[in-house]
Amino acid sequence: MRISVARSVAALVAASTGLLVVAACAPPEDTSAQSSGAATATSAADFGGMDKLIAEAKKEGQLNVIALPPDWANYGEIIKTFSDKYGIKVNSAQPDASSQEEINAADQLKGQATAPDVFDLGTAVALANVARFAPYKVATWDDVPDALKEAGGAWINDYGGYMSIGYDAAKVPAPQNVTDLLKPEYKGKVALNGDPTQAGAAFSGVVMAALGNGGSADDIAKGVDFFGQLKKAGNFLPVDPTPATIESGQTPVVIDWDYLNVAQGKKLQGKLDWKTVVPANAVLGSYYVQAINVDAPHPAAARLWQEFLYSDEGQNLWLKGGARPVRAEAMQKAGTIDQTAYGELPAFTGTPVFLTDAQTTQAKDHLAANWAKAIG
């Protein structure tokens, strides 16, 4: 589940059912954009400029998004702002879905007006599905470092953060490092945001555990072993955390992205003393991936959505949600970043680790072969 405490290497489930429920009343697909060349456009220039892209997107009138919880990186405000700005209805399906479920939905709904137009994916799932993406380069493409985008435009990193441990300070002591979670004080209290073989946040949680338990980005075996130990100790809580489980006290410790844990703390201020720590000996950073469905039923709106997300306005909206926008460095230099929000990002010590494509693939393979055995 992708919701602010569980976003799978995609956090999705039963994709087609959820999408059909959300968009069952959508009007038949307008294929005029498909025939106009929008589906093959690789930049706004292919439309004749941004104004013409906007006009084509408005003609389509709709955009289908999937796996975007309103409280995840400020997506609620992002969706509303885009819709209000361009007069385009945004159909948001399965907000709690995982990355893999996004891909599953695209497969199951291919050719239908309810198929997702765009994807927001964990790295591992994105790299396994590049052929499903339509190449497109936004106007601010050059602001994004080469290592954070596919050279041909198939995908581009969007926002990110660091893995963290969120905890109810009234119920458990403050953890200083990953191994503290094995202590008796955390019995039956530690939840991971999803299934790491499917959810991006959970996947990264296992990698963080490896870094904090003597492993490395090249070998996450100790991360898998750690969760096995956590289960044997009775500390692992097999519940996908959500804002509701956090508020109710069902999941007093949650391993998730720092921006999601911090957001929970703000939301629950006055109700719960929810704190967030980024383990100093296990600073794992990661960005999510943005891509356009090659079979998008609303190809112009999909491309306009990308332009919006990578504009200063879109990037600052992610930042407002506590996430680190991929254009942050360029915006700092240009003086267009929200300095207040940027200054409120969680502090950390040490050098962040970012997995390479090869390390991500290797880690994914190890999880597929060993996760179920470790916690079964």
ZIZIDA-V80132 format. One record per residue. N is the residue number from 0. RES is the residue in one small letter. D_FIRST is the distance of its C-alpha to the first C-alpha in Angstrom with 2 decimals. Layout:
# ZIZIDA-V80132
n/res/d_first
N/RES/D_FIRST
N/RES/D_FIRST
This chain:
# ZIZIDA-V80132
n/res/d_first
0/m/0.00
1/r/3.71
2/i/5.78
3/s/8.71
4/v/7.78
5/a/4.67
6/r/5.02
7/s/5.67
8/v/9.23
9/a/7.35
10/a/3.79
11/l/5.43
12/v/7.32
13/a/11.01
14/a/11.69
15/s/15.28
16/t/15.30
17/g/13.13
18/l/15.14
19/l/18.34
20/v/17.83
21/v/17.28
22/a/20.05
23/a/22.32
24/c/25.02
25/a/25.09
26/p/28.58
27/p/29.47
28/e/28.68
29/d/31.42
30/t/32.32
31/s/34.90
32/a/32.71
33/q/32.13
34/s/35.89
35/s/36.65
36/g/35.17
37/a/32.04
38/a/29.95
39/t/31.90
40/a/32.41
41/t/31.61
42/s/32.52
43/a/33.75
44/a/37.24
45/d/36.75
46/f/36.62
47/g/39.72
48/g/38.02
49/m/35.31
50/d/37.15
51/k/37.21
52/l/33.53
53/i/32.86
54/a/35.28
55/e/33.65
56/a/30.16
57/k/31.71
58/k/33.31
59/e/30.01
60/g/28.87
61/q/25.15
62/l/22.06
63/n/18.83
64/v/15.72
65/i/12.11
66/a/8.69
67/l/10.77
68/p/10.08
69/p/13.72
70/d/13.46
71/w/11.89
72/a/15.12
73/n/17.13
74/y/15.82
75/g/17.15
76/e/20.61
77/i/20.38
78/i/19.76
79/k/22.51
80/t/24.88
81/f/24.63
82/s/25.15
83/d/28.07
84/k/29.60
85/y/29.88
86/g/29.83
87/i/27.00
88/k/24.59
89/v/20.93
90/n/18.84
91/s/15.23
92/a/13.10
93/q/9.57
94/p/8.69
95/d/5.05
96/a/5.06
97/s/5.24
98/s/8.86
99/q/10.23
100/e/9.31
101/e/11.21
102/i/14.03
103/n/14.01
104/a/14.39
105/a/17.20
106/d/18.88
107/q/18.78
108/l/19.94
109/k/22.38
110/g/25.55
111/q/24.21
112/a/24.21
113/t/20.59
114/a/19.27
115/p/17.32
116/d/19.96
117/v/18.09
118/f/15.21
119/d/13.48
120/l/12.45
121/g/12.29
122/t/15.86
123/a/15.74
124/v/14.28
125/a/16.65
126/l/19.61
127/a/19.19
128/n/19.37
129/v/22.06
130/a/24.24
131/r/21.89
132/f/22.46
133/a/25.47
134/p/27.45
135/y/27.98
136/k/29.37
137/v/29.05
138/a/32.16
139/t/31.03
140/w/30.21
141/d/32.91
142/d/31.41
143/v/28.50
144/p/29.57
145/d/30.09
146/a/27.76
147/l/24.82
148/k/25.33
149/e/26.38
150/a/30.13
151/g/30.30
152/g/27.70
153/a/24.95
154/w/22.33
155/i/22.52
156/n/20.59
157/d/19.76
158/y/18.64
159/g/17.71
160/g/18.34
161/y/18.68
162/m/16.58
163/s/17.54
164/i/17.75
165/g/17.36
166/y/19.42
167/d/21.32
168/a/24.86
169/a/26.40
170/k/24.81
171/v/24.81
172/p/27.05
173/a/26.02
174/p/24.80
175/q/26.88
176/n/25.30
177/v/22.66
178/t/25.10
179/d/25.71
180/l/22.52
181/l/24.51
182/k/27.02
183/p/27.65
184/e/26.73
185/y/23.02
186/k/23.22
187/g/20.18
188/k/18.61
189/v/16.46
190/a/12.66
191/l/10.58
192/n/7.31
193/g/5.56
194/d/8.01
195/p/10.47
196/t/11.78
197/q/8.90
198/a/6.97
199/g/9.61
200/a/9.44
201/a/9.56
202/f/12.15
203/s/14.12
204/g/14.03
205/v/15.87
206/v/18.23
207/m/18.98
208/a/19.83
209/a/22.10
210/l/23.89
211/g/24.45
212/n/25.69
213/g/28.32
214/g/26.36
215/s/26.03
216/a/24.20
217/d/26.29
218/d/25.44
219/i/22.15
220/a/23.48
221/k/24.11
222/g/20.51
223/v/19.56
224/d/22.70
225/f/21.78
226/f/18.69
227/g/21.02
228/q/23.48
229/l/21.01
230/k/20.32
231/k/24.07
232/a/24.86
233/g/22.69
234/n/20.78
235/f/17.31
236/l/15.18
237/p/12.74
238/v/10.50
239/d/6.97
240/p/8.67
241/t/8.88
242/p/12.21
243/a/13.55
244/t/13.20
245/i/14.76
246/e/17.48
247/s/18.30
248/g/18.73
249/q/16.46
250/t/14.80
251/p/17.85
252/v/16.85
253/v/13.66
254/i/13.53
255/d/12.01
256/w/13.75
257/d/16.97
258/y/16.66
259/l/13.59
260/n/15.40
261/v/18.61
262/a/17.34
263/q/16.42
264/g/19.93
265/k/21.55
266/k/19.86
267/l/20.90
268/q/24.32
269/g/26.91
270/k/24.56
271/l/23.08
272/d/24.29
273/w/21.00
274/k/21.97
275/t/20.58
276/v/22.22
277/v/21.97
278/p/23.65
279/a/26.95
280/n/27.13
281/a/23.70
282/v/23.08
283/l/20.50
284/g/20.08
285/s/18.06
286/y/17.75
287/y/15.25
288/v/16.94
289/q/18.14
290/a/19.67
291/i/21.27
292/n/20.83
293/v/24.26
294/d/24.29
295/a/23.28
296/p/24.95
297/h/25.73
298/p/26.74
299/a/28.75
300/a/26.17
301/a/23.61
302/r/26.21
303/l/27.10
304/w/23.49
305/q/23.67
306/e/27.05
307/f/25.84
308/l/22.93
309/y/25.44
310/s/28.21
311/d/29.20
312/e/27.83
313/g/24.33
314/q/24.26
315/n/25.53
316/l/22.89
317/w/20.17
318/l/22.52
319/k/22.87
320/g/19.17
321/g/19.93
322/a/18.80
323/r/21.56
324/p/22.56
325/v/23.81
326/r/27.20
327/a/27.79
328/e/30.84
329/a/32.51
330/m/31.94
331/q/33.41
332/k/36.46
333/a/36.80
334/g/36.44
335/t/33.74
336/i/30.89
337/d/30.13
338/q/31.92
339/t/30.93
340/a/27.18
341/y/27.74
342/g/29.72
343/e/27.03
344/l/24.53
345/p/23.94
346/a/26.82
347/f/26.67
348/t/29.35
349/g/29.81
350/t/29.07
351/p/25.47
352/v/24.46
353/f/22.89
354/l/22.18
355/t/24.32
356/d/23.25
357/a/25.09
358/q/23.49
359/t/19.96
360/t/21.00
361/q/22.73
362/a/19.88
363/k/17.52
364/d/20.36
365/h/20.93
366/l/17.41
367/a/17.59
368/a/20.93
369/n/20.50
370/w/17.12
371/a/17.40
372/k/21.02
373/a/20.42
374/i/18.19
375/g/19.37
